[in-house]
Amino acid sequence: MSRIGKLPITIPQGVTINFDKGTHTVSVKGPKGELKQVIDADFDIKLEGNSLTVERPTEQKRHKAMHGLYRALIANMAEGVKNGYKKQLELVGVGYKASAQGNVIELSLGYSHNIFLAIPSELKVQAVQEKGSNPTIILEGIDKQLIGQIAAKIKSLRKVEPYKGKGIRFTGEYVRRKAGKAAAK
């Protein structure tokens, strides 16, 4: 069995999980909102008290691959509607700026023009610019996959270069630096 797939999911206090066998949809509702996920028709969900297990029908390679995936997706949904997720991105570079108006981020990343990026309404975004520290973009929401995807999109606008370390990175992320050219003798 899959190591991840066979682990039971402990349902947090205040979170309800429903499984509709007709449409094979798992819906998770909690204090921060509601998420839904369609799973493969072959899989079964067992609810016993405050724990949930995902059961696969056979030992086929496809079923083995999907077993841990569905368990992880449901566990992330339960965690998201209870506590939510948060990612922080840091802009490192001279003149790099970020500002947020509603759900639109305006980024000044050293290109000839500013970049405007619309953020989905499910996420809250804010740009923090304190004197003496790098500008920071904070993404908050209940959907882990969506936050990761948007953070990766923002990060791809200016990748961190290894010589000076300029670019967009996660707060606290380690960037491996290169030495550059040695001085000529």
Summary of the structure (lengths in Angstrom):
residues: 185
radius of gyration: 21.2
end to end distance: 62.0
largest distance: 75.7
contacts: 497
relative contact order: 0.14
helix: 19%
strand: 36%
